[in-house]
Amino acid sequence: MSGVGEAARLAAPGESGVWRYAALLPQLDAAHRLTLGEGNTPLVRSRAIARELGLHRLYFKLESANPTGSYKDRISAVGVSAALARGRAALIGTSSGNAGASVAAYAARAGLPYHLLVLEHVAEAKIGQALLHGARIRKIAGFGTSTEVGERVFRYIEAAAQRANWEVMITAFRYNALAMEGVKTIAFELYEQLGGRAPDAVFAPAGGGGLCAGVDRGFAELAARG
C-alpha cells in the first residue's frame, strides 16, 4: 500500500475540521463533535528563507488560518466537544491570549458559559476576541507576577470545576490531556500534504511544550500504523 493511499485512509469521509481524523482522536459521539472549520491549514513552500538557509525544501504550516488565528482551535474543538459529551455545565481556564480567544469561540458555539481568569495587567487586545464571544473574564491581582497567586489560581480552577461540574480548559497536557489530542492533527495533515510521507524535521515554537509534544505524538501514531 502506498503512502498516499494510507494518507487518504486517515481522513473520514463526510467529516470536517479536526474530526476528519475522528478515528485517531478521542471517541466522541458525532452529535457532540464541534467544529468551526479548524485545521486543514495551508502548507506553503518557502522561497527566500529556504534559499538563505541553503535548504531545498522548507515549508511553513500556516496555523494563523484557523478560525481564531492559532493552532489552539484544534485543542478547543476536541476539548469543548468532550465537555458537551460529559454534560459539563460550563468551562473554566486561564490564558494570556490565544487559548482564551479560541475556547471562547468554541464555548459560544456549544452554548456553554466560559469563565476565564487572566493576568492583572493583561493587554486588552489579547482578550478582545474572548470578550467578543461572551467569555466571563476576571483579572486576578498578582497573577503573572506572584508564584503564590499563580498556584492559588490553578487550585481554584480545579476546585471550582470539580464542585460545579465544569470542564477545565487549559491548553496543557497536565490539565486537559484529552483536549490536547487535537494537536496531533497537525502531524496527520503534514503527512497528507507531503504526499504520504513524514517531513525530515518539524520546527515548532515552545512555551509549555504542548505543541511540540502533540505533534510528536501524532507522528508516533502514524509510525505505529506502519
ZIJO-V993390 format. One record per residue. N is the residue number from 1. RES is the residue in three letters. OMEGA is omega as a letter, one per 20 degrees, with the letter a starting at -180 (NA if undefined). NEAR is the number of other C-alpha atoms within 12 Angstrom. Layout:
BEGIN
N_RES_OMEGA_NEAR + N_RES_OMEGA_NEAR
END
This chain:
BEGIN
1_MET_a_10 + 2_SER_r_13 + 3_GLY_r_21 + 4_VAL_r_19 + 5_GLY_r_15 + 6_GLU_r_20 + 7_ALA_a_28 + 8_ALA_a_22 + 9_ARG_a_23 + 10_LEU_a_31 + 11_ALA_r_27 + 12_ALA_r_18 + 13_PRO_r_14 + 14_GLY_r_12 + 15_GLU_r_21 + 16_SER_a_22 + 17_GLY_r_32 + 18_VAL_a_45 + 19_TRP_r_40 + 20_ARG_a_32 + 21_TYR_a_38 + 22_ALA_a_31 + 23_ALA_a_21 + 24_LEU_r_30 + 25_LEU_r_36 + 26_PRO_a_27 + 27_GLN_r_21 + 28_LEU_r_26 + 29_ASP_a_19 + 30_ALA_a_21 + 31_ALA_a_14 + 32_HIS_a_23 + 33_ARG_r_33 + 34_LEU_r_38 + 35_THR_r_36 + 36_LEU_a_31 + 37_GLY_r_26 + 38_GLU_r_39 + 39_GLY_a_42 + 40_ASN_a_34 + 41_THR_a_30 + 42_PRO_r_21 + 43_LEU_a_26 + 44_VAL_a_18 + 45_ARG_a_19 + 46_SER_r_19 + 47_ARG_a_16 + 48_ALA_a_14 + 49_ILE_r_15 + 50_ALA_r_16 + 51_ARG_a_14 + 52_GLU_a_12 + 53_LEU_a_12 + 54_GLY_a_12 + 55_LEU_a_15 + 56_HIS_a_15 + 57_ARG_r_21 + 58_LEU_a_24 + 59_TYR_r_25 + 60_PHE_r_24 + 61_LYS_a_28 + 62_LEU_a_24 + 63_GLU_r_29 + 64_SER_r_22 + 65_ALA_r_23 + 66_ASN_a_31 + 67_PRO_r_30 + 68_THR_r_34 + 69_GLY_r_25 + 70_SER_r_28 + 71_TYR_a_40 + 72_LYS_r_46 + 73_ASP_r_47 + 74_ARG_r_52 + 75_ILE_a_48 + 76_SER_a_55 + 77_ALA_a_51 + 78_VAL_a_49 + 79_GLY_a_51 + 80_VAL_r_50 + 81_SER_r_43 + 82_ALA_r_39 + 83_ALA_r_38 + 84_LEU_a_32 + 85_ALA_a_22 + 86_ARG_r_18 + 87_GLY_a_18 + 88_ARG_a_28 + 89_ALA_a_26 + 90_ALA_r_35 + 91_LEU_r_46 + 92_ILE_r_45 + 93_GLY_r_44 + 94_THR_a_44 + 95_SER_r_38 + 96_SER_r_30 + 97_GLY_a_32 + 98_ASN_a_33 + 99_ALA_r_40 + 100_GLY_r_47 + 101_ALA_a_43 + 102_SER_a_50 + 103_VAL_r_58 + 104_ALA_a_45 + 105_ALA_a_41 + 106_TYR_r_44 + 107_ALA_r_45 + 108_ALA_r_31 + 109_ARG_a_25 + 110_ALA_a_33 + 111_GLY_a_23 + 112_LEU_r_28 + 113_PRO_r_32 + 114_TYR_r_40 + 115_HIS_a_37 + 116_LEU_r_39 + 117_LEU_a_38 + 118_VAL_r_39 + 119_LEU_a_28 + 120_GLU_a_23 + 121_HIS_r_19 + 122_VAL_r_25 + 123_ALA_a_14 + 124_GLU_r_18 + 125_ALA_a_16 + 126_LYS_a_23 + 127_ILE_a_35 + 128_GLY_a_24 + 129_GLN_a_27 + 130_ALA_r_36 + 131_LEU_a_27 + 132_LEU_a_22 + 133_HIS_r_28 + 134_GLY_r_26 + 135_ALA_r_35 + 136_ARG_a_30 + 137_ILE_r_34 + 138_ARG_r_25 + 139_LYS_a_23 + 140_ILE_r_24 + 141_ALA_r_20 + 142_GLY_a_20 + 143_PHE_a_25 + 144_GLY_r_24 + 145_THR_a_16 + 146_SER_r_15 + 147_THR_a_13 + 148_GLU_r_14 + 149_VAL_r_19 + 150_GLY_r_22 + 151_GLU_r_16 + 152_ARG_r_20 + 153_VAL_a_29 + 154_PHE_r_29 + 155_ARG_r_18 + 156_TYR_a_22 + 157_ILE_a_29 + 158_GLU_a_26 + 159_ALA_r_18 + 160_ALA_r_22 + 161_ALA_a_26 + 162_GLN_a_18 + 163_ARG_a_15 + 164_ALA_a_18 + 165_ASN_r_20 + 166_TRP_r_29 + 167_GLU_r_41 + 168_VAL_r_43 + 169_MET_r_49 + 170_ILE_a_41 + 171_THR_r_44 + 172_ALA_a_32 + 173_PHE_a_25 + 174_ARG_a_17 + 175_TYR_r_23 + 176_ASN_a_27 + 177_ALA_a_26 + 178_LEU_r_32 + 179_ALA_a_39 + 180_MET_r_40 + 181_GLU_r_42 + 182_GLY_a_47 + 183_VAL_a_43 + 184_LYS_a_40 + 185_THR_r_46 + 186_ILE_r_47 + 187_ALA_a_44 + 188_PHE_a_46 + 189_GLU_r_38 + 190_LEU_r_37 + 191_TYR_r_37 + 192_GLU_a_31 + 193_GLN_r_27 + 194_LEU_r_24 + 195_GLY_r_19 + 196_GLY_r_26 + 197_ARG_r_25 + 198_ALA_r_28 + 199_PRO_r_24 + 200_ASP_a_15 + 201_ALA_r_17 + 202_VAL_r_21 + 203_PHE_a_17 + 204_ALA_r_22 + 205_PRO_a_13 + 206_ALA_r_13 + 207_GLY_r_12 + 208_GLY_r_15 + 209_GLY_a_18 + 210_GLY_r_30 + 211_LEU_r_33 + 212_CYS_a_27 + 213_ALA_a_28 + 214_GLY_r_35 + 215_VAL_r_35 + 216_ASP_r_28 + 217_ARG_r_26 + 218_GLY_r_31 + 219_PHE_r_32 + 220_ALA_r_19 + 221_GLU_r_23 + 222_LEU_r_30 + 223_ALA_r_18 + 224_ALA_r_10 + 225_ARG_r_15 + 226_GLY_NA_15
END
